[in-house]
Amino acid sequence: MNKIIIMFLMFILAIPVFAAGYNLYNPSSYSENALSDDERILFILDFSNSMSEYLEGKRKVDLMIDTMKSILPNLNPDISVGLRVYGHRMGFTPFEACKASTLIQPVSPANGINIRNSLLDIKPRGMTPITYSLKQAVKNDFTGFAGKKRIILLTDGGENCDESPCSYVLELIKTRKDIAIDVIAFNISDEDDLDQLECTSLVTSGKFYNARTAAQLVNSLNNSVNSVKKVEAKIIEN
């Protein structure tokens, strides 16, 4: 992780030097609407094969869905939310499996119940195309929206499609400052994977949560959602 932090600090210090060479974000390049308090949330959830593994007597995918089912009905209906998933299909080749990322519910107001219902039909099957999913989300899923955008990425493993989410966001922030990525690393022990995921969140001014247990997953998702302005959600545990 120290190498990533050093690389990130060098990048930040170098911004004034190469700013003229890139079309870097600055407030004057956005309309007043883009600077409003409105914020959109896109959940990107992991349905890769490893989410079928058991943790504390339940499949990890079921723990994730149960937590989402508790949060979503209590979201402020004025907040626009959407859902993208990955790993939900295999594909005939690794290339196809690494494109298995789908926008299930477009970002829209009062969408929590629709997202909740969509989750019930998705099964964990394939690989973990995190970077491809982020690229699709940034390019397509917030089209037409000004203002702040927050991605809440939940994954139980690191990228396994020969890309780097950390490298991607280091390039992304050269031109975009309107997107923050919260990352919830769920039951991940590999230090390299954790480093990549932590970098992905911190570089974009998002939050990183290392949730090793079911209880920590609940707290991480709840904290991530409630960190957004105007969002009010509370998990009531039976």
C-alpha positions in Angstrom: 0.0 0.0 0.0 2.9 2.3 0.7 3.9 2.3 -3.0 0.4 3.3 -4.0 0.3 6.1 -1.4 3.6 7.5 -2.6 2.5 7.2 -6.2 -0.7 9.1 -5.4 1.1 11.8 -3.5 3.6 12.3 -6.4 0.6 12.5 -8.8 -1.1 15.2 -6.6 2.1 17.2 -6.3 2.7 17.0 -10.0 -0.7 18.4 -11.0 0.3 22.1 -11.2 3.2 21.1 -13.5 1.2 19.2 -16.1 -2.2 20.9 -15.6 -1.8 22.9 -18.8 -1.2 19.8 -20.8 -4.5 18.2 -19.8 -8.1 19.2 -19.8 -8.3 19.1 -16.0 -11.5 19.7 -14.1 -12.0 23.2 -12.8 -15.2 24.8 -11.4 -15.6 27.1 -14.4 -16.0 24.2 -16.7 -19.3 23.1 -15.0 -22.6 24.8 -14.9 -24.2 26.1 -11.7 -26.4 23.0 -11.7 -23.3 20.8 -11.6 -22.3 22.4 -8.4 -25.7 21.9 -6.7 -26.2 19.8 -3.6 -28.0 17.1 -5.5 -26.2 13.8 -5.5 -26.9 10.6 -7.4 -26.0 7.1 -6.2 -25.1 4.1 -8.3 -24.6 0.8 -6.6 -22.2 -1.6 -8.3 -22.6 -5.0 -6.8 -20.5 -8.2 -7.1 -22.3 -11.3 -8.4 -19.1 -13.2 -9.3 -18.9 -16.9 -8.6 -17.0 -16.3 -5.3 -20.1 -14.7 -3.8 -21.6 -18.2 -3.6 -19.1 -19.0 -0.8 -20.3 -19.2 2.7 -19.5 -16.8 5.6 -21.0 -17.3 9.0 -23.4 -19.9 7.8 -24.8 -18.0 4.8 -23.8 -17.3 1.3 -22.0 -14.0 0.9 -24.4 -13.0 -1.9 -27.4 -13.6 0.5 -25.7 -11.5 3.2 -25.3 -8.7 0.6 -28.9 -8.9 -0.7 -30.3 -9.0 2.8 -28.4 -5.9 3.7 -29.5 -4.1 0.6 -33.1 -5.2 1.2 -32.9 -3.5 4.6 -31.4 -0.3 3.3 -33.3 0.4 0.1 -36.9 0.8 1.3 -35.7 3.5 3.7 -33.9 5.7 1.2 -35.1 9.3 0.8 -37.3 9.1 -2.3 -35.9 12.4 -3.5 -32.5 10.8 -4.0 -31.8 9.3 -7.5 -30.3 5.8 -7.2 -29.5 3.0 -9.7 -28.0 -0.5 -9.8 -25.3 -2.0 -11.9 -24.1 -5.6 -11.4 -21.2 -7.6 -12.7 -20.2 -11.3 -12.7 -23.8 -12.4 -13.2 -23.0 -14.4 -16.3 -20.1 -16.5 -17.5 -19.7 -16.1 -21.3 -18.2 -18.6 -23.6 -14.7 -17.0 -23.4 -12.8 -15.1 -20.7 -13.2 -12.0 -22.9 -17.0 -12.3 -22.8 -17.0 -13.0 -19.0 -14.9 -9.8 -18.5 -17.7 -7.8 -20.2 -20.4 -9.2 -17.9 -21.5 -5.9 -16.4 -25.1 -4.7 -16.8 -27.1 -1.6 -15.7 -30.1 -3.3 -14.1 -31.9 -0.2 -12.9 -31.1 3.3 -14.3 -30.4 6.1 -11.9 -33.8 7.7 -11.0 -35.7 9.0 -8.0 -37.7 6.8 -5.6 -36.0 3.7 -7.2 -35.1 1.8 -4.0 -38.0 -0.7 -4.3 -37.3 -1.4 -8.0 -33.6 -2.1 -7.1 -34.6 -4.3 -4.2 -36.9 -6.4 -6.5 -34.3 -6.7 -9.2 -31.8 -8.3 -6.8 -34.0 -11.3 -6.2 -33.5 -12.6 -9.7 -29.7 -12.3 -10.1 -27.3 -15.3 -9.4 -23.6 -15.2 -8.9 -21.8 -16.9 -11.7 -18.7 -15.4 -13.3 -15.6 -13.2 -13.0 -14.9 -9.8 -11.4 -14.6 -7.1 -14.1 -14.4 -4.1 -11.7 -12.6 -1.7 -14.0 -14.8 -2.4 -16.9 -17.9 -1.8 -14.7 -16.5 1.5 -13.5 -15.8 2.6 -17.0 -19.3 1.7 -18.2 -20.8 3.5 -15.2 -18.8 6.7 -15.7 -19.4 6.8 -19.4 -23.0 5.8 -19.6 -24.9 5.5 -16.3 -24.9 9.2 -15.3 -25.6 10.6 -18.7 -27.7 13.8 -18.5 -27.0 14.3 -14.8 -25.1 17.4 -13.5 -23.9 17.6 -9.9 -22.2 15.1 -7.8 -22.2 11.4 -8.5 -21.4 8.7 -6.0 -20.6 5.1 -6.9 -20.9 2.5 -4.1 -18.9 -0.5 -5.2 -19.2 -3.7 -3.2 -16.9 -6.6 -4.1 -15.6 -9.8 -2.4 -12.4 -9.9 -4.5 -10.0 -7.9 -6.6 -10.0 -7.3 -10.3 -9.4 -10.5 -12.3 -9.8 -9.2 -15.8 -6.3 -7.9 -16.5 -7.1 -4.3 -15.6 -6.4 -2.0 -12.7 -9.2 0.1 -11.1 -6.5 2.1 -9.3 -4.8 3.0 -12.6 -8.1 3.8 -14.2 -9.2 6.3 -11.5 -5.7 8.0 -11.5 -6.5 8.8 -15.2 -10.1 9.6 -14.5 -9.5 12.4 -12.0 -7.5 14.3 -14.5 -10.7 15.2 -16.2 -13.5 14.4 -13.7 -14.0 15.6 -10.2 -17.7 15.0 -10.0 -17.5 11.3 -9.2 -16.6 9.8 -5.9 -16.3 6.0 -5.4 -16.9 4.4 -2.1 -15.5 0.8 -2.0 -16.7 -1.9 0.3 -14.2 -4.8 0.4 -16.2 -7.7 1.6 -14.3 -10.6 3.3 -11.1 -9.9 1.3 -7.8 -11.1 2.7 -5.4 -10.5 -0.3 -3.3 -7.4 0.5 -2.7 -6.5 -3.2 -6.5 -6.6 -3.9 -7.1 -4.4 -0.8 -4.5 -1.9 -1.9 -6.0 -1.6 -5.4 -9.5 -1.1 -3.9 -8.4 1.4 -1.3 -6.6 3.4 -4.0 -9.8 3.4 -6.1 -11.8 5.0 -3.3 -9.2 7.4 -1.9 -8.1 8.8 -5.2 -11.7 9.8 -6.0 -12.3 11.3 -2.5 -14.5 8.3 -1.7 -14.5 6.2 1.4 -13.0 2.7 1.8 -14.6 0.1 4.1 -12.9 -3.2 4.9 -15.8 -5.4 5.9 -14.6 -8.8 7.0 -17.8 -10.0 8.7 -21.6 -9.8 8.1 -22.0 -7.2 10.8 -19.2 -5.1 9.3 -20.9 -5.3 5.9 -24.1 -3.9 7.4 -22.3 -1.0 9.0 -20.2 -0.3 5.9 -23.2 -0.1 3.6 -25.2 1.9 6.0 -22.3 4.4 6.6 -21.7 4.7 2.9 -25.3 5.5 2.1 -25.8 7.9 4.9 -22.6 9.8 4.0 -24.5 11.3 1.1 -26.5 14.5 1.6 -30.3 14.2 1.9 -30.1 10.4 2.2 -31.8 8.9 5.2 -31.7 5.2 5.6 -31.6 3.1 8.7 -31.2 -0.7 9.0 -33.6 -2.3 11.5 -32.3 -5.7 12.6 -34.7 -8.3 13.8 
